[in-house]
Amino acid sequence: MLFKKSPFVPLFQRVNLKILVIQTAKIGDLICSTPVFREIKGKYPEAQLTVMANPAAQELLKFNSYVNEIIIIKPADYAGFTGKLKLANLMCKGKYDIIVCLNPNVPFAIAALWGLVPVRLSIMPDFSGLTFKLASVFFTAIERHVRGRLVMDTYMQMLRRIGIESSNLSKEVYKSADADKKIEQLLGTVKNPIIGIAVSSGNKLKEIGAEKIAETINELLYDFDIYFALIGSTQDKNTANKVIDSVTKKDRILDTTGLLNLSELPALIERLSLFIGVDTGIAYMADALSVPVMDIAGPSDISDQRPLAKDCIIIQKNFPCVPCSHAFSAPYSCKRGDRICITSVSVAEIVEAAKKLILR
């Protein structure tokens, strides 16, 4: 293991380490990376921990007490030879002692080397092209992700390379100081249980559609004295309107689409009795907050990544093409053209699973 055998052991014994974690994937992956931030700071509490992330994830990091600095980066920022030089210069100026790359690619491998970072760790994805396999020699150590193992387990194995021994996979999300007040104003006098339902997905391959969402809501409103909170971004407003148009008890619908950013949304999610959605970032936010989750996994490889709480029901159809979406290889369209892994999930199945969680 690198920690025991490498000449960098004295480096790890310093109290003022500078550590950069690279995770430029989307919301769900960022939330599933939070154990890494916590365990690094648990082992090296005086370290300066910087996280490099994409713009969409910034609000998730702003109030994370383990993160000292955030660097926001887009793919265009490190494109081409000039982009790699800029990235290497950024790493060099940061004077990082350790880089932990959770979102591996060729530019990060090259830039970490050119940036003169002494310890450079990376995941080796189960889906890797020849170019990255060649570039992986620029890391001082790699941890291979084995298909069938949780990606978070692979993260924990990689952290052993810098002396961190942990198997704690609990995820964390943090809210802004004024988030609770905003949610109280949004909910008003509602005291009934609230079920959250995501009206869309960042990956359109996974969407269940407005019609099925509306039918699910109608079925559950018929049996339970509850409210529904529609959750999504501003771009999901049209879908939310379609859902509301098809719902019979419109007074039981709270449309929150476009009203909350990612540092405010946890204050709503933690008030839910249940979250219903496909396998996207908000499902992992609910899981991190110990809210029961009904996850329509669709094409996702649940051996890679899935909600881990005991109050979770995962619906996934057993088709030969499932799973086609993996942590390190995620398509955005269906090769079959019919999205059968999603479209074959009936309203009755969703309602039955939701009822089990509501009645627990």
N, C-alpha and C positions, 0 to 999 in steps of 0.2 A: 504494500500500500504506500502511496506517495508520502503520506505524513510520516511514516516510520522510517522510510528508506532514503528520502531525498535530502539534498543539502540545504533545502529551504526550511528545515525544522526551526532553526533560530528565528527565522522570519515570523513564523506562526506564534512565537513566544512574545513578540512585541505587543504592547497594549494599544498602539496607535495605528493599527493596520488600516489600509484603505482598500476596500473591496467593492468591485463592480459586478452586479448581477445583471445579465442581459436577458430580458424577456419581452420581446416585441410582438408577441402573439396577442390574441384578442381577449375579451373580458373573462371568459371561463378559464382560459389557460393562466391568466394573471392571478385569478383568485386561487387556483390550484397551486400556484407558486408561492403563496404567502407562508407556508410552512418553512420554506427555504430562508426567507427573510428573518423569521422568528428564531430559527435554530442557529443561524449565523450570529445573531446578536446575543443569543443565550450563551454561546461559547466564547464570543469575543465582544463583550458588552461595550468596550471602549472604541471599537472599530468604527470608522466612517463608512457607512453602507450606502452606496449609490445604486439606484436601479435605473436601467435604460429601458424605456417602454415606448409604445406607440401613443399617439395623441388620444385615442379613444379610451385608454386605460388611466390617463392622468388623474382623474378624480378619484379613482380607487386607491391611489397611492398617497394623495395629499395628506391624509389624516392617519396614515399607518405609522405608529410610534417607533417602529423598528427601522424605518427608512429615513435616512438623514438628507438625501439629495435625490432629485429626480432629473433624468435627462430624457427629453422627449425627442424621438427620432422617427423619421419616415423612410421607407425604402429608397426614395429618390435622393435622400441625403447621403447615401453611401454607394450610389450607382457609379459604375465606371471606375477607372484608375484614380481620377481626381477625388471621387467620393471616398475611396479606400484610404487615400492619403489624409483626407480631412478627418476621417474616423480614427486613424492611427495617431494623428496629431492630438486629437481630443483625449485619447487614452494616455498618451505620453504626458500631456499637460496635467492630467489628473493624478499622475504619479501613483497609479494603482499597484498594490502588491499582489492582488489576486483578482482574476476575472473568472466568474462562474457563468458559463453560457448555456442557458436553458432553451434558447431558440437558435440552434446552430445553423450557420451558413458560411459560405466561403469568405465573404467580406469580413465577418467578425473574426474568423481564424487568422486571416492575413493581417488585419489591423491590430489584433492583440499582439502578434509577433513584432510587427513594425513599431508598435507603441511601447516596446521594451517592458512589457508586464512580465515579471518573473514567473508567476504561477498562473497557468492558463488551463482551466478545466472546461470540458464540454461534454454534453450528451452526444452519443453516436446514435442517430435515429435508426429505427428498424427499416425505414424507407430512406435510403441514402443513394445519391447518384455518385458516379465515379469521381466527379470533380471534387465533391466534398470529402470523399474517402481519401483522396490524395492530399487535400488541404488539411485534413485532420492531423497530419504529422506536425503541424505548427502549434498544436496544443501540447502542453507538458503531460497531460493525462486525459483520457476519455473514459466515459462510462457508457457502455453499450446498453441501449434500451432493448429488452427482450420482449418480443410480442407475447401477450398474455399476462404481463406484469403491469401494475399501475405505474403510470409515468411518475407519480409522486414517490413511489418506492424507488424508482431509478434516481430521482433527485437525492433522496436520502443516502443511497449508496454512493453517489458522487461526492457528497459532503464528507464522507469518511476520508476522502483524499486530503482534506485539510483539518483532520482531527475531530470532526463532529460526529458523534455516535447518537443517532436518534431514530426512532420509528414513529414519531408523533406526526400523523398526517392531518391533524385538525386544521381546517382553513379559517381564515379571518377576513372580515370586512369592517370598515370603519366609516362612521358618518360624521358630517360636519356639525359644528356646535349649534347651529340654528335649524338643523334638520327636523328635530322633534316638533318644534313650534310650527314649522311649515306643514307637517303632516297633521297636526291637531287642527289647523285651520282648514285643511283640505277635507278631513273626515267630518268636521262639524259635530253634529249630535249623534252620529252613528255609533251605536253600542253593540250591535249584532256582530256575530262572527263574520269575518271577511275572507273571501277566497280570492287570491290573486291569479290572474291568468295572462300569460304573455300572448299578445295578439300577433306577433310576428317573430322573425328570426333573422339574425345577421346573415345566415346562410339560407337562401331561399329553398334549397333542396329539402330542408327540414320542416318547412311551414305546414301547419295543419289546415289553415284557411279559415276565413271569416264564417262561412256557413257552418262548419263543424263546431267552431267555438260557440256560436250562438245557440246551436242545438244542445250542446253540453250545458250551457248556462241555463237554458229553459228547463231542461230535465231536473237539474239540481235545485233550481228555485221553486219548482213544483213540490219538492219533498222537504226542503229545509228553509228555515227563517233566517236567511243569510243575505249578505251583500257580495257583489263581485267588484274587484278593482281591475280594470283593464290596464295592462302595463306595456309600455313601449316608448319609442322615441317620437319626435315630431314627424318623422317620415312614416310612422305607423298610424297617423291620424285618420287617413281614409279608411284603413282596415277597421279601426275602432268604430268609426261611424257606421260601417256596414254591419258590424256586430250589433251595435245598439239598435239599428233599424229593424233587426230581426228578433230582438228580445221582447218578450211580452211584458215583463215587469221592469220597465225602463227606470223606474224610481229606485231600483235596487242596484243600479250600475254606477260605479264611480270611475269616470274616464280620467286616468292620470297620464295618458300618453302625452309626451312632450313637456310635462310640467316639472319633472324631477331630473336632476343630474345624478351621476353615479355616487356622489357623496351624500345625497339626500335620500336616494332610493332605499338604503338599508333601514331607515326609520319607518318606512311603510312596510317593507318586507317582514320585519320582525314583529309587526302587529297582526300578520296574517295567521289564520288557522290552517291554511293549506295553500301551496303554490302548485299550479298546473301549467305545464309547458313542455316544449320539446327540449332536446339536449343542448341548451345554450347557456350563456353566461349567467342569466338571472336565476336559473335553476341551481347553479353553484353558489350564488349569493344566498339563496334561501337555505341551502344545505349548510353553509357556514354559520348561519344564524339559528340553526336547529329548528327550522320550520319544516313540517312535513312536506314532502315533494312527490308529486306524481309526474314522472318523467317519461315522455314519449320519445324513446331513444332513436327510432327510425334507423338511419344508416350508420349510426355511431358505433364504434368499437368500445363497448362498455368494459372490456378487460383493460383498456388503456386508461379510461377516465370515466367516472360516474359519481353521482351523489353517494355518500357513504353512511349517512345517518340511518338509524334503525327504522325510522318512520318514513320510509321511501318505497314507492312501488314503481318499478320500471316496466314499461310495456315495450316489447320488441318482438317483431315477427321473425319467424325462422325461415327466411328465404335463402337460396344459394348465394345470392349477391350480397347478403348482409353478414358482416359489416363491410361497407366500402369506404367509410370515412374514419380515418385514424388520426391520432394525435399529431403525427408528423406527415400526414398525407390526406388532405381533406378536399374532395371534389366539391364543386359548386353546381353541378348538374348531374342528372341521372343518366347513366349509360343506357338503361332500358328505355328511358323516355316516359315512364309512367309513375315514377316515385312510389312504387307498390309498397315499400316498407312503411310509408306514411299513410297513403291513401287507403290501405287495407285495414287500418285501425278504425274501428267503428265507434260511434258516439256511445253505444251501449257499453263497450269495453272501458272507455274513459270514465263514464259515469259510475260504473261498478267499482273501479279502482278508487275513484274519488270518495265514494260512500264509505269504503272500508277505512280510509284515513280519517274522514270526518267523524265516524262513529267510534274510533279508538279511544 
